[in-house]
Amino acid sequence: MDGASQETQKAVKWYPPAYDVRVERVPVPVIEHPDDVIVKIQLSGLCGSDLHVYRGHEGVEKEHIGGHEFVGTVVSMGSSFRPDAVGRPELYSTLKVGDKVVSPFTVSCGECHYCRVGFTCRCTRSILFGTPTLPGGQAQFIRVPWAGGTLFKVDSIAVPSADGSIPHLTNSSLLLMADILPTGAFAALQALQHVKNAPMLTAVPYPFNGYMPNILSAGKPLPLPLEDRILTFAVIGLGPVGVCAAVSLVDMLEDIVQSTRIPYRVVTVDPNESRRDKMQKIATNLSLSQLGTIRVADIPEATQVVGEWTAGIGCNAVLEIVGNNSALSLSYDLVQPFGLISSVGVLQEPPLPFNGRQMFDKNVSFDFGRCPVRSMLPIAAKILLNRQNVFGDVGGECSLIDRVVSLDEAVKSYELFDKGMCGKILFDPWI
Amino acid sequence: MDGASQETQKAVKWYPPAYDVRVERVPVPVIEHPDDVIVKIQLSGLCGSDLHVYRGHEGVEKEHIGGHEFVGTVVSMGSSFRPDAVGRPELYSTLKVGDKVVSPFTVSCGECHYCRVGFTCRCTRSILFGTPTLPGGQAQFIRVPWAGGTLFKVDSIAVPSADGSIPHLTNSSLLLMADILPTGAFAALQALQHVKNAPMLTAVPYPFNGYMPNILSAGKPLPLPLEDRILTFAVIGLGPVGVCAAVSLVDMLEDIVQSTRIPYRVVTVDPNESRRDKMQKIATNLSLSQLGTIRVADIPEATQVVGEWTAGIGCNAVLEIVGNNSALSLSYDLVQPFGLISSVGVLQEPPLPFNGRQMFDKNVSFDFGRCPVRSMLPIAAKILLNRQNVFGDVGGECSLIDRVVSLDEAVKSYELFDKGMCGKILFDPWI
């Protein structure tokens, strides 16, 4: 039960204290617990947060296999996986060897209170892949604990064709499901779910939306005319998560306008010109309906555009995908009274750049924090399928993925990525 | 058209620079604009925020009639009020002389974008009663501008009996409708409307609640068992608004448990013993169902109780009714990951006492700011009617109103109230 095996595999191991990764032969992982699954990896990712460990900034003291993004197929399953495993997460009774799966970057058991309610990033058994506690995905095989709660079957998105391939879903796009697409979708969903934006979606004025029919039946307000329901959003930060947030938001809005005919406007904002250029190419590929407008802007232009669009009122919601105080301050400036700041940026130690009076005077709402990736996966999957023309690309002008390389190129790839000399790199462990 | 009249009335006028109020004869107000209504006042209030002006802290430079809380009957209406005034707020076509009305403490036109959407405290024509711009309610008559948008007909709550009185609604309780009851109800409603609390109300796990059926149909999550749906709240601050928030929250929760059978727990918190004593007496009168628990606690006890109730997880929402950083910090300590802080306290200039990492790590949500009183009135009215055993009382052990006096006692009343030597005082201008 120590995870050892006679067979070996190729893997990328990180060694302390820093800047030391090595491609080595290590044992193939084996089932250690009845809830485990072993996945044969098809692609794994090199992520910006791998660099924190690489640089020795995370205080990690022990060598381990890196990486927390992977897509692959099931090759073996613990004894918990059987047709009569009822009353447990669905995969315990339905998962089969050969199934194609993706995984969030952390384990979530599917059975604690947080998992059941849907706040899966707070799972009481949460473990991060690619740490000394749990070997990562930059290898040929990976062991997934609590796998019936953690994994997500790709064929729940689209039925495989005769040759086993999934129509319209590239492996490189599936890799985005580990973190960045669900996180972007979460930022967008929070903006559209907030009750202060419900009047625009439902035509029922505030406060008569929500989950309490008896209480809310006290009012009989007039339905809102279309002119009051136009939606305006800003997305601040156009790194990979910001692009996913912008595309997710547009995908959700296009779905909403089909039935409501509400016009919408999105301004995507970044001070970095190359990021804006990428976003502009993606925006051009999004094929919006006539009711939608998307703009790519630097900060001064964004402020001006929002002012013009809304007669100075501001955005219904701002998606903050940067994680620093400049982005939070800009969010405040761009949001309207009774609007929402949906902040998924990984904020750090500085005090928030706001005083109480600003919060009170603008009736600001905030949703802060980490994405519950596992519970967002069904919605992210729908977006992934809808937007393969953006997400399915590798190395193209719209792609979030720069290149796919062999594990043998891992040392060089970490170096290039660390120095900002390449975009996102994926590993194919079988080339 | 200068508001002058041959007739005179008794009124309380404030004079600069400070601590100078006088009871005087002034002209009875007249209709100045087609949208005006003149209300004959039955009761008006002396509010804590009147003291800011009284003490000269608001920079007001001109004498004026004070007060922004009143209940009364319509005695005359401008020419806009007529049966064929369709397409305007309903009262323009339905209000009649003799109707009993209440009013928010500010005017809201009912016709600008903010009013239509329901964010009435942001009305572009908003004016505060009891200022040099708009004479207040501490008088025998008052002029209400944009009255078809501003006023609320009491008989929309309950049908008057043969003698014209409204069953079960005392005038002193109706006075709470100007501000404190809707503000308390707003704090409670925000807590129950937030999408992160929707899983408990609907049994549908996050993120599959909201206002986008197509998008949310991507998931088919299992319904939540009752054990995951137990609701826990804290109400911080037990002044008059805090009491209204606690009673509103319990009233809403009792309505919810009728259909859902969800157990709930509310801890109400104040360091001040006399406020806790009052809240305890009110709590005893609330006649909860067996599914409800309400506790009154000081700060250390509240922390302990929430820990015990929730196994250390924390509250689904905290209602912050104080408006300072101690209350905000306590709110953060008591709220659970993915929980909401519903802050209606009038926050001041100090920076928020949080850093970004705390926000991210706990997935905190906030709804800050002022109550849109006019749009909350239908819901507040339902609570007022349900809880007359608490709100209908004057001078009793549950009452939020200390006494009702003549306008002739205004000078002494301001003095006593300023010195904290009495509770809330109302004026009956006809005694």
Interface residues (C-beta under 8 A of the other chain):
Chain A: H113 Y114 R116 V117 G118 F119 C121 R122 F186 L189 Q190 L192 Q193 H194 V195 K196 A198 P199 M200 L201 T202 P205 Y206 P207 F208 N209 G210 Y211 M212 N214 I215 L216 A218 G219 P221 L222 L224 P225 E227 D228 M252 D255 I256 Q258 S259 I313 G323 N324 N325 L328 P337 F338 S343 G345 V346 L347 Q348 E349 P350 P351 L352 P353 F354 N355 G356 R357 M359 F360 D361 K362 N363 V364 S365 F366 D367 F368 G369 R370 P372 S375 M376 P378 I379 A381 K382
Chain B: H113 Y114 R116 V117 G118 F119 C121 R122 F186 L189 Q190 L192 Q193 H194 V195 K196 A198 P199 M200 L201 T202 P205 Y206 P207 F208 N209 G210 Y211 M212 N214 I215 L216 A218 G219 P221 L222 L224 P225 E227 D228 M252 D255 I256 Q258 S259 I313 G323 N324 N325 L328 P337 F338 S343 G345 V346 L347 Q348 E349 P350 P351 L352 P353 F354 N355 G356 R357 M359 F360 D361 K362 N363 V364 S365 F366 D367 F368 G369 R370 P372 S375 M376 P378 I379 A381 K382
